[in-house]
Amino acid sequence: MAEVDWARMKAHELRALAEAGAVVILPIASIEQHGPHLPVMTDTRLGQEVALRAARKAQAVRPVVVAPVVWSGLSEHHMPYGGTLTVSHATFRALIRDLVEAIARHGFRDILISNSHGGNIVAMKQICDELSEQVDATLVGVTYVMEAARAYADILEDQPFIMHACEGETAMMMVCEPDLVDASDLASLADGMREGPDFLSAGKTAYRWRPFTHMTGNGVAGNPARANAGKGELMLEAGAEALAQLIVDPATWAPPVDRRGEGTGGVPFRR
């Protein structure tokens, strides 16, 4: 199987991939607390794993290469628990901008920004909006747990979607880094599963920022006691398959349609 990890390849191999029209996956993640039982690298490790698996699945249809994970994300809401490293919005946006521009300068024209941390979602969308008219590449932003949400709902037992340090993330880390999962007392850790709006909601549709302490006392949102490695493997594969399908779908990278016609009111549109 062809190598898909950018960091393990040589420069001329990457030049060849650009010439071949490869998709670049740029994973973005975080280093932040994940309760008493998971390491702070959880989002980074899982984002990398899902991206690499997705690339291997998709490469039968078109070449794909996975850039190194951007671990420095937006995690201010987790700072009260300790162990978290966060950056400002300005720093995050500048870093992703520079990396996207560097990738495009090498001739890659399709870039998938693959996110594995909820705190990055808003900024990721804004970055795609800002850069799409400025770089010579098609940018697509995705959060893998949302792209695979339907598949995950069928696998999870105590929650309808991935939360934080929960059943799902714990199960996947049992596959990726079993030695770093403290499974000695998972039954005592369930938290943050109360009914009602989540910690970022207000009213019917409003957004309000709050720290994660509003949701959970121990940094966990969900029930990690339901986790096992078999479930984790199913979830990693489901996440990778969702990304692979996005990558190989021609509509993902097709240029936008211009439906304006010649003009309106007798005045032509500027082209």
N, C-alpha and C positions, 0 to 999 in steps of 0.2 A: 504494500500500500504506500502511496506517495506521501512524503512528509507534508504536514500542514501547519507546523509550528514555525512562525516567522523567525523566532529567536534561535532556532536550531539550524537554520538554512544559511547558505552562503550568498553573497551579494549577487553573483551572476545568476543564481537560481531564482532569486526574487525578481531580477530584471526579466527573466524568461517568463515568469508568471504574469507580470504586468503585460508583456507582449501577447500572452495567451488570453488576456481578458479575465483574469481571476477576480473573484470577489474577495475583498479584505474584510474580515471580522475584527472590529476594534472593541474588545470587551472593556466595559467600565464597571467599577465595583466600589468597595469600601474596605476599610479596616476599622471595625467597630465591635463593641461588646455584643455577645450573643449568649447572655445568660451565664449561669455557673458551670454549664456542661459543654459548651462549644468554644473553639478558639476564635479570636477576633478576626482571623482571616477567612471566616466562613463564606461571606459573599464573594470574595475574590477567588477562593478555591473552586466554589461551585460554578461561578461564571466562566472560569477558564475551562473547567471540565465539560460543561455543556457546549461551549463554543468549539472545542476540539472535536468532540463527538459529532457535532452538527457538520463540521467541515468534512470529516471522513465520510459521513453519509451522503453529502451533496456532491463530492468530487467525481462521482461516476457520471454526473450530468455536466458539471462545469468545474474548473479549478477553483479552489478556495484556500486562503491562507489566513491564519489567526495571529494577529499582532499581540505583543505582550499586553497583559492586563494592566489597565490604569487602576491602581488600588486606591488612589487618593480621591475620595468622593465627598459628598455633602452629608455629613453625619452629626451636625450640631445637636439634633434631638436626642442623640445617644450619649452625649458628653457627661451627663450627671452620674453615669454608672462607672466611669473610669475606663481605661484601656482603649479608648476611641481616638483615632486621628482624623481630623477633619480639616478641610480647606475652605476658603471663602468662595462665594459664587464667582467672583471675578477671576480668581486663580483657576478654578475648575474650568470655566468657560474658555479662558485663554489657553490652558493646557490642551483641551480637546480640539480647539481651533488649530493650534500649531501642529498637532499630530495628524489631523485630517488633511491639512495643507501639505504636510510632508509626504503622506501617502499618495495624495493626488499628484504631487510633483514627480513621483516615480512612474507615473503613467497608469496607475490603477484608477478605474473609472466607476466602480461600484463598491461602495463602502457601507457595511452594516455595523452601526454602533449598537452593540449588544450589552444591555444593562442588566445587572443582577442585584441592584440595591434600590429600594423604593424612594429614598431621598434624592436620587439622581433624575427621576422621571421628568419633572417639570423642566429642569435645566437642559436635559437631553433634547427635548422637543424644541426648546428655544434655540439651541445650537443648530439643529437641523434647519429651522426656519431662517436663521441668520446667514448660514453658510451656503445654502443651496444655490443662491444666485451669485456667490462669490468664488466658488471653486469649480474646477472642471471635472466634476464627478457627481454621481447620483448618491445622495445620502438617505439612508433609511435608519430610523431609530426603533429599537424593540426592547422590551423587557421580557425575558424568557418565561418568567412565571405567569405573565399575563397571556403571552402567545400560546402557552400550553395549558391555560386555565381549565378548559373543558376536560382534558385528559386527567389533570390533577384532581379535579372534583370527583372523578370515579375511583381514584386511588386512596384519597384521604378519608379518614374515618370520623374524626371529631371536629373538622373544620371544612368549610367549603372551598377554601383557597389557601395559598401559602401565606403565613403570617410572619413570625420572626422567632428564630431559634425554636421552631415548633416541630410538630410531627414530621413535616416534609423536609425542612432543612436538616433536622437531626438525622433522619433516615438517609438522606443523600450523603451527609458527612460520614456516616457509618460505612459507606462504600469508599469514599475518597480518602478519608483520613481516620480510619477506625481507632488508631492509637491516641488520637487527640480528643475523642469523645468520652466524657466522663458519664458512664451509664449507671453509676452506682446508686443513684436515687432519683431517677427521672420522674417517678410518680409524684414526687413532692413539688415539682417545678411548674405545673400547669398554672397559667395566669393569663390575664388580659383577654378573657373570652366572654366578658359580660355582654349583655344585650345593649343595643343603642348605637349611636354614632361613634365612629372611630376617633382617634385623638386629633385628626386633622379636619374634622367636620364641624359645621354649625348650621342651624336651620335645616332647610330641605336640601339645598344644593351648595351652600356656601363653604368656602375653604377658610380654615383658621389654623395657623401654625401653633403647635404646642410641643413641649418636650415629651419624650416617650414615657417619662415617669407618670404622666397623666393616665396611661393605659395599663401599666404593669409595675409591680413592686420589685421584681427581681430581674427585669430585662427580658423576660420571656413572654411572648404572646402566642398562645397555643398550648398543645399538650404533647410534649416530647416523649411521654411514656408510650405513645402509640407507634413510635418509630422502630423500624428494623431494617436490616440491610437489604432484604428482598424487596421491600417497598421502595427503598432508596434507589435501587437499580432500575426499577420500573419508572421512577420519576425522572432520573437522569436521562433515560432513553426517550421518554415522552418529551422532555424539554428539548433535547437534541433533534428529535424528529420534527418538532414544530418549527425550529429555526431552519432546518434543512429544507423543509417544504417552502418556507418563505424565500429562501435563497434561490431555489431552482424554478420558482414560479416566474415566467417571463414578465408577468404584469408588475411584479415588484420593481423591476428596473426599466420598464418601458417609459419613453418620454411622455410628458403630459400632452394631452390633446388640446389644440387651440380651436375653439368652436366659434370664434368671433365673426367669421365671414369678412366681407370687405369693409363694412362700416355701418353706422346707423345715422339716421337723419341727414343723409347725403354727405356725411363727413367720414372719410376713411380713418381707420385705426392706425396709429403709429406702429411700425414694425421694428 
